[in-house]
Amino acid sequence: MHCVIVIFATLLPAAEPSVQELLDQAVLTGTKKVALPEGRVEVKGKLRVRGAKDLVIDGAATTLVFSDRKGTTWSFDSCRNITLHGFTIDYDPLPFIQGRITGRTEDGNRFDFTVCDGYPGLRAEDSQHYRQAYVFEADQTRWKPWVPDLYPRQVDILDDRHGRLIMGSAPVYHELIQVGDRVVLTLRTGSAIRMNDCENVRIEDVTFLAAPGCAYLGRYMRGDNYYRYTIKPGPPPAGATEPRVLSTCADGLNIAFATKGPTIKGCRFSFMGDDSVNLHGVTFAVLERKTPRELIVGWPYSREQLATVMPPGAAVRRLRPGNYEVLGTARLTAFEPMRERTPEHLKVIRSVWPRDEAGRGTAFRMTLAEPLAAEPGDFLDVPDNNAPGFSIRDCVFEDHRARGLRIMASRGVIERNTFRRLKMNAITVGAEYEFWREAGWVEDVQIRNNTIEDVGRDGGNQSGTAYVLGAIGVFGRTDRESRLPLWPGNRGIGIEGNTIRGCPQAGIFVSAAKDVQIRNNRLEHCFYRPGESAGKGRGLAVSGPIEAQAALDVALEANEIIGPGQPPTKQ
């Protein structure tokens, strides 16, 4: 007898390619469009795109959910002519702790909290990142007015659902923090999207529901870059009964070291843990003077791609230590990183940027077309590296920490935007030379036809170290210990046709500036709680709805002021 054995094989469908595989294949083959899978797509690990050209990544019905909260979630390196369209980004677990204040000491040195159901619990491995906490209203999703950010000396983890903030000193207005208030601790461990050395980028109709740092970080950018996207809190996580009160842990859009500023149009940002938009560059420390035309300068980071955005012919400004007066300029002919850093170089870099890790930093060789009498200890900046030529139009920025716009870039337009319920200032333009050293004196910026409502109710704005004392501010953040007068380095600023409703300090505050036009603005209920100590540590003060200090050639015309010194009846 012969037996026949029949073996049946079950054919299993091939596994769908991962998002990373889709992206890699597109770059390898030169595909022009990647359609992301529809629905909720859980992404394990990170995504990376390198060297893409003429690529559209589309996901109009896609929500990408990331679980990796450390470092950059989705990086783009050396890409040209790329468009991101339509998709949503979220995280599970969320990159923040959300809870309720359950107890406090009367002196404001200790606050106990319980993590809300459904939200991530406290973890020992994350404890080094619990450096700041934010307080929200108990019965509505908004930041609690006047309560400043909390920076605890330590955070005690009692168990995964209970913690304690131990303050180094009691924060101002701590008496306003009550049992039942919402509290959020952010991780700040990385950005959702970071682009390095990219050109001609478009981000359209993308939505960020969360991020462990900035929603978007752009570095070493060139070309025409366009942004129209939304940031807002996502739905409550599974098992939660309370709404999310935070979206991203840091800025909405942060661009630095760019030869051309971005076009930002029609964005809507809310509930971030920091500024809506930050545009800036770098302040260099002079390490050596080789010849009158050859300098060695330093900064506290690795070399990265900085040399790619230092264009020949760009103006290099020599800055006086202390007040950062421009002492001379020369044109750049070459800029390159040096292979070696001497111990003396690193010592100087560490002294200028003490917050950064010791032993870190890069020296660059800077060659100039004309002699520049810069000496070791001086500072330099390069305005053409600060995202010049930007525009921010028709956006809505509301319900978030810090400032709406923090602009250290020149030749820009800020118009027809709406700012509502921001903890600090709505629009700030000027020079950041002291703490972050993001440079630089700005020129030719027009701020017009914006609407600003209920901003500046934060205890930090009334501290003695505050340097912007109004809803719209032109500023120069220079060394506090310097005895040199504040220098009017910001030039050619126009503030026209704006409506400002409700700001406890000035509606418009101008300092460290020359040639400023303030015309046809309407200010309602400003200067109703300016703060006796505000700005005193910097020699600043505010005495009315429109204030100009350390400023020359300021023209005021046809500004309408209603209810000065009187708070709004409804906020």
C-alpha positions in Angstrom: 0.0 0.0 0.0 1.2 3.4 -0.9 0.3 6.3 1.4 0.1 9.8 0.0 0.8 12.5 2.5 -0.5 15.9 1.5 0.9 18.9 3.3 -1.2 22.1 3.2 0.8 25.3 3.5 -1.0 28.4 4.8 0.2 31.5 3.0 0.5 34.4 5.5 0.2 37.9 4.1 3.4 39.9 4.0 4.0 42.3 6.9 3.3 45.9 6.1 6.5 47.9 5.9 7.3 50.2 8.8 7.2 53.9 8.5 11.0 54.0 8.6 11.2 51.4 5.8 8.8 53.5 3.7 11.0 56.6 4.2 14.3 54.7 3.5 12.9 53.3 0.3 11.7 56.7 -0.9 15.1 58.2 -0.4 16.9 55.3 -2.0 14.7 55.2 -5.1 14.0 58.9 -5.5 10.3 58.5 -4.9 8.5 61.8 -4.9 5.7 61.0 -2.4 5.3 58.8 0.6 1.7 58.1 1.7 1.7 57.3 5.4 -0.5 54.4 6.6 -4.0 55.6 7.7 -5.2 55.5 11.3 -3.3 55.3 14.5 0.3 54.2 13.7 2.5 53.2 16.7 6.1 54.0 15.9 8.8 52.1 17.8 12.0 54.0 18.3 12.9 57.1 16.2 12.5 58.1 12.6 15.3 59.5 10.5 15.4 61.0 7.0 18.8 61.8 5.5 19.6 63.3 2.1 16.0 63.4 0.8 15.3 65.6 -2.3 12.0 66.7 -3.8 10.0 64.5 -1.4 6.4 64.9 0.0 5.5 63.0 3.1 1.7 62.9 3.3 -0.6 61.6 6.0 -3.9 63.4 6.0 -5.6 60.5 7.9 -2.6 59.4 10.0 -1.7 59.8 13.7 1.9 58.8 14.4 2.2 57.8 18.1 5.7 57.6 19.5 6.8 56.0 22.7 10.5 57.0 22.7 10.7 60.3 24.6 14.5 60.7 24.7 16.3 62.8 22.1 15.0 63.9 18.8 12.0 61.8 17.7 12.1 62.5 14.0 15.2 64.0 12.5 15.8 65.3 9.0 19.4 65.8 7.9 20.7 67.5 4.7 17.3 67.4 2.9 16.2 69.7 0.0 12.7 70.6 -1.2 10.7 68.5 1.2 7.1 68.8 2.3 5.4 67.4 5.4 1.7 67.4 5.1 -1.4 66.4 7.0 -0.4 64.0 9.7 -0.7 64.3 13.5 2.0 63.5 16.1 1.3 62.3 19.6 3.1 60.3 22.3 2.2 57.3 24.5 3.3 57.5 27.3 3.0 61.3 27.4 6.2 63.3 28.0 4.9 65.0 31.2 3.4 64.3 34.6 -0.1 65.8 35.3 -1.5 65.9 38.8 -3.2 67.9 41.5 -1.8 69.8 44.4 -2.8 67.9 47.6 -0.9 69.7 50.3 1.5 72.6 50.9 3.3 74.3 53.7 2.3 77.8 54.6 5.7 79.2 53.8 5.6 77.9 50.2 8.7 75.7 50.6 6.9 72.4 50.0 4.1 71.3 47.7 2.6 67.7 47.6 0.8 66.4 44.6 -1.0 63.3 43.3 -0.7 62.1 39.7 -4.1 62.1 37.9 -5.6 58.8 36.8 -4.5 57.7 33.4 -1.4 60.0 33.2 2.2 58.6 33.4 3.5 58.0 36.9 6.7 59.2 38.5 9.8 57.2 37.7 13.2 57.2 39.3 14.9 57.0 35.9 13.2 60.3 34.9 13.8 62.1 38.1 16.8 64.1 36.7 14.4 65.7 34.2 11.8 66.9 36.8 13.3 70.4 36.9 10.3 72.6 36.4 6.6 72.5 37.3 3.7 74.6 36.1 0.5 75.5 37.9 -2.9 75.6 36.3 -6.4 76.6 37.5 -8.3 73.9 39.5 -11.5 74.1 37.5 -10.5 75.3 34.0 -7.8 74.5 31.5 -5.7 77.6 31.8 -2.4 78.6 33.4 -3.0 80.1 36.8 -2.5 83.9 36.6 0.4 85.5 38.6 1.8 82.1 39.7 5.4 81.9 38.3 7.1 78.7 37.1 8.2 76.5 39.9 11.9 75.3 39.9 12.1 72.9 42.9 15.5 72.1 44.5 14.4 68.5 44.4 11.4 66.3 43.6 10.7 63.5 46.1 9.1 60.5 44.6 6.9 59.1 47.4 5.6 56.4 45.0 4.7 56.3 41.4 1.4 58.3 41.9 2.6 60.7 44.7 5.3 63.3 44.8 6.6 66.3 46.7 8.2 69.5 45.4 10.9 70.8 47.7 11.7 74.5 46.9 15.1 76.1 47.5 13.2 79.3 48.4 9.6 80.2 48.4 8.4 81.5 45.0 6.8 84.9 44.7 3.0 84.7 44.9 3.2 81.2 46.3 0.2 82.0 48.4 -1.9 81.8 45.3 -1.1 78.1 44.9 -4.0 76.1 46.4 -4.9 72.5 47.2 -6.8 71.3 44.1 -4.8 73.3 41.6 -3.5 71.3 38.6 0.3 70.9 38.3 2.4 69.6 35.4 6.0 68.4 35.5 7.7 68.3 32.0 10.5 66.0 30.9 12.2 68.3 28.2 14.2 65.4 26.8 14.0 66.1 23.1 12.1 67.6 20.1 9.4 66.0 18.0 10.9 67.1 14.7 14.4 68.5 14.2 15.9 69.6 10.9 19.6 70.1 10.4 21.2 71.5 7.2 17.9 71.5 5.3 16.6 73.8 2.6 13.3 74.7 1.1 11.1 73.0 3.6 7.3 73.2 3.9 5.3 71.9 6.8 1.6 72.2 6.1 -1.5 71.2 8.1 0.5 69.0 10.5 -0.8 68.8 14.1 1.3 68.3 17.2 -0.6 67.0 20.2 2.5 66.5 22.4 6.3 66.6 22.3 9.0 66.0 24.9 10.6 69.4 24.0 10.0 71.7 21.0 7.4 70.7 18.4 9.9 71.8 15.6 13.6 72.7 15.9 15.4 74.0 12.8 19.2 74.4 12.7 21.6 75.5 9.9 18.7 76.2 7.6 18.8 77.9 4.1 16.4 78.7 1.4 12.7 79.4 1.6 11.1 77.6 4.5 7.3 77.7 5.1 5.4 76.7 8.2 1.6 76.3 8.7 0.7 73.9 11.5 -1.2 73.4 14.7 -0.2 72.7 18.3 -2.8 71.7 20.8 -3.3 69.2 23.6 -4.6 65.8 22.5 -7.4 63.8 24.1 -7.1 62.4 27.6 -5.0 59.2 27.8 -6.8 55.9 28.4 -8.2 55.7 31.9 -8.0 59.5 32.5 -11.0 61.6 33.6 -9.3 65.0 33.3 -8.3 66.8 30.1 -4.7 67.3 29.1 -3.5 70.8 30.0 -0.2 70.7 28.1 0.8 70.1 24.5 4.6 70.4 23.9 7.0 70.7 26.7 9.0 73.5 25.1 8.7 75.9 22.1 6.3 75.6 19.2 8.9 76.6 16.6 12.6 77.3 17.2 15.0 78.2 14.4 18.6 79.2 14.8 21.7 79.6 12.6 19.8 80.3 9.4 20.8 82.4 6.4 17.1 83.3 5.7 14.2 83.6 8.1 11.1 81.5 7.9 7.6 82.3 6.5 5.2 81.4 9.3 1.6 81.8 8.2 -1.7 80.6 9.6 -0.3 78.7 12.5 -2.4 78.0 15.7 -0.3 77.2 18.8 -1.6 76.6 22.3 -0.7 75.1 25.7 3.1 74.8 25.1 5.6 74.8 27.9 7.6 77.7 26.3 7.5 80.4 23.6 5.5 80.0 20.4 8.3 81.2 18.1 12.0 81.7 18.8 14.4 83.0 16.1 18.0 83.5 17.1 21.7 83.1 16.3 24.9 83.0 18.4 27.3 85.3 20.2 30.9 84.2 19.7 33.7 84.7 22.3 37.0 85.9 20.9 39.7 83.4 21.9 42.7 84.7 20.0 43.7 87.4 17.6 46.1 85.9 15.1 46.3 89.0 12.8 44.0 92.0 12.4 42.1 89.9 9.8 42.3 86.5 11.4 40.5 85.6 14.7 39.9 82.5 16.6 36.4 82.4 18.1 34.5 79.9 20.2 31.1 78.6 21.2 30.1 75.8 23.7 28.8 73.2 21.2 30.3 70.8 18.7 31.1 72.0 15.2 27.9 70.6 13.7 27.1 72.4 10.4 27.7 76.0 11.6 30.2 76.8 8.8 27.5 76.1 6.2 25.4 79.1 7.3 28.2 81.6 7.7 28.1 83.3 4.2 31.1 85.1 2.8 30.4 88.8 2.8 28.3 88.7 6.0 28.9 91.5 8.4 30.8 90.6 11.6 30.2 92.9 14.5 32.7 93.5 17.3 30.8 93.9 20.6 32.0 95.6 23.8 31.8 93.3 26.8 29.2 94.5 29.3 26.7 96.4 27.2 27.5 94.9 23.7 27.9 98.2 21.9 29.0 97.7 18.3 32.6 98.9 18.2 33.3 98.0 14.6 32.3 95.7 11.7 34.1 93.8 9.0 33.1 91.4 6.2 33.5 87.7 6.5 35.6 85.9 3.9 36.1 82.4 5.5 34.9 80.5 8.5 36.0 77.0 9.4 36.2 74.8 12.5 39.6 74.0 14.0 40.6 70.4 14.7 42.3 71.3 18.0 41.1 73.2 21.1 43.7 74.3 23.6 43.1 74.1 27.3 43.0 77.9 27.3 40.3 77.9 24.6 38.2 75.6 26.7 38.7 77.6 29.8 37.5 80.8 28.1 34.5 78.9 26.6 33.6 77.5 30.0 33.8 81.0 31.6 31.4 82.5 29.0 28.9 79.6 29.1 29.2 78.2 32.7 25.9 76.3 32.4 27.3 74.0 29.7 29.4 70.9 30.3 33.1 71.5 31.1 35.4 70.4 28.3 32.8 71.0 25.6 33.1 73.5 22.9 34.6 74.3 19.4 37.1 76.9 18.2 36.6 78.4 14.7 39.0 80.3 12.5 37.4 83.5 11.2 39.0 85.4 8.3 37.9 88.9 7.5 38.1 91.2 4.5 39.0 94.2 6.7 40.9 94.6 9.9 38.8 94.3 13.1 40.4 95.4 16.4 38.9 92.5 18.3 40.8 91.2 21.3 40.5 88.1 23.5 37.6 88.8 25.9 35.5 90.6 23.2 32.4 89.2 21.6 31.2 89.0 18.0 28.0 88.3 16.3 26.9 87.8 12.7 23.4 89.1 12.0 23.1 87.2 8.6 23.2 84.0 10.7 20.1 85.0 12.8 17.3 84.0 10.4 16.9 87.5 8.8 14.1 88.2 6.4 11.3 86.4 8.3 7.6 86.9 8.3 5.0 85.9 10.9 1.4 86.5 9.7 -2.2 85.5 10.5 -1.4 83.2 13.4 -3.1 82.6 16.7 -0.9 82.1 19.8 -2.9 81.4 23.0 -2.9 79.8 26.5 0.8 79.0 26.8 3.8 79.7 29.0 6.5 82.4 28.4 6.3 84.7 25.4 4.4 84.6 22.1 7.3 85.7 19.9 11.0 85.9 21.0 12.8 87.4 18.0 16.5 88.1 17.8 16.4 88.4 13.9 16.3 91.4 11.6 14.4 92.5 8.5 11.1 90.9 9.4 7.4 91.5 9.5 5.0 90.5 12.3 1.4 91.3 11.4 -2.3 90.3 11.8 -1.6 87.8 14.5 -3.7 87.2 17.7 -2.2 86.6 21.1 -4.4 85.5 24.0 -3.8 84.6 27.6 -0.1 84.3 27.5 1.8 84.1 30.8 4.4 86.6 29.8 4.8 89.0 26.8 3.2 88.7 23.5 5.9 90.1 21.2 9.6 90.6 22.1 12.3 91.7 19.6 15.8 92.5 20.5 19.2 91.3 21.7 19.9 88.3 24.1 23.5 88.6 25.0 23.6 87.8 28.7 22.1 84.4 29.6 21.4 82.3 26.5 23.8 84.5 24.3 21.5 84.1 21.3 22.4 87.5 19.9 21.7 90.1 18.5 20.7 93.7 17.9 17.8 93.7 15.5 17.1 96.1 12.6 14.2 96.9 10.4 11.3 94.9 12.0 7.7 95.9 11.5 5.1 95.0 14.1 1.6 95.9 12.8 -2.1 95.2 13.1 -1.8 92.5 15.7 -4.4 91.8 18.5 -3.2 91.1 22.0 -5.5 90.2 24.9 -4.8 89.4 28.6 -1.1 88.8 28.6 1.7 89.3 31.2 0.0 88.1 34.4 3.1 86.2 35.6 5.1 86.9 38.7 8.4 86.6 36.8 7.5 89.7 34.7 7.6 91.8 37.9 10.9 90.6 39.2 13.9 92.9 39.5 15.7 91.0 36.7 12.9 91.4 34.2 14.0 93.1 31.0 10.7 93.3 29.0 8.0 95.2 30.8 5.2 95.3 28.3 2.9 93.3 26.0 5.1 94.4 23.0 8.7 94.9 23.9 11.9 96.0 22.3 14.8 94.9 24.6 18.5 94.5 25.1 19.4 91.8 27.6 23.0 92.7 28.5 25.2 92.0 31.5 23.5 93.0 34.7 26.7 93.6 36.6 28.0 96.0 33.9 28.2 99.7 34.8 28.1 100.7 31.2 24.8 102.4 30.0 22.3 100.3 28.0 23.2 100.9 24.4 20.5 101.7 21.8 21.5 98.9 19.5 18.1 97.9 18.0 17.3 100.1 15.0 14.4 100.9 12.7 11.5 99.3 14.6 7.9 100.1 13.6 5.0 99.4 16.0 1.8 100.4 14.2 -1.9 99.6 14.2 -1.9 97.1 17.1 -4.7 96.6 19.6 -3.7 95.6 23.1 -6.4 94.8 25.7 -5.3 94.0 29.2 -1.6 94.0 30.3 -0.6 94.8 33.8 2.6 96.6 32.7 3.0 98.8 29.6 1.2 98.0 26.5 4.4 99.0 24.5 7.8 99.0 26.2 10.9 100.1 24.3 14.5 100.0 25.5 18.0 99.8 24.0 16.7 101.2 20.7 17.0 104.0 18.2 14.6 105.1 15.5 11.4 103.6 16.7 8.0 104.6 15.3 4.9 104.0 17.5 1.8 105.0 15.7 -2.0 104.4 15.6 -2.0 101.7 18.3 -5.0 101.2 20.6 -4.2 100.3 24.2 -7.0 99.3 26.6 -6.6 98.7 30.3 -2.8 98.6 30.4 -0.5 99.6 33.3 -2.8 98.4 36.0 -0.3 96.4 38.1 3.2 97.3 36.8 5.1 96.0 39.9 7.2 98.2 42.1 10.4 96.1 41.6 10.0 95.2 37.9 13.2 95.7 36.1 15.0 97.6 38.9 18.0 95.3 38.9 18.6 96.4 35.3 17.9 100.1 35.8 14.5 99.8 34.1 11.0 100.9 35.2 7.6 101.4 33.7 5.5 104.6 34.3 2.7 104.4 31.8 1.0 102.4 29.0 3.7 103.4 26.6 7.3 103.5 27.9 10.6 104.2 26.3 13.9 104.0 28.2 17.5 104.1 27.0 16.0 104.8 23.6 16.6 107.6 21.1 14.5 109.1 18.3 11.2 107.5 19.4 8.2 108.9 17.6 4.7 108.6 19.0 1.7 109.5 17.0 -2.1 109.0 17.1 -2.0 106.3 19.8 -5.3 105.8 21.6 -5.1 104.9 25.3 -8.3 103.8 27.2 -8.6 103.0 30.9 -4.9 103.4 31.8 -4.2 102.0 35.3 -7.6 100.2 35.4 -7.8 96.4 35.1 -10.2 94.9 32.6 -13.6 94.2 34.0 -13.4 90.6 32.6 -10.3 88.5 31.9 
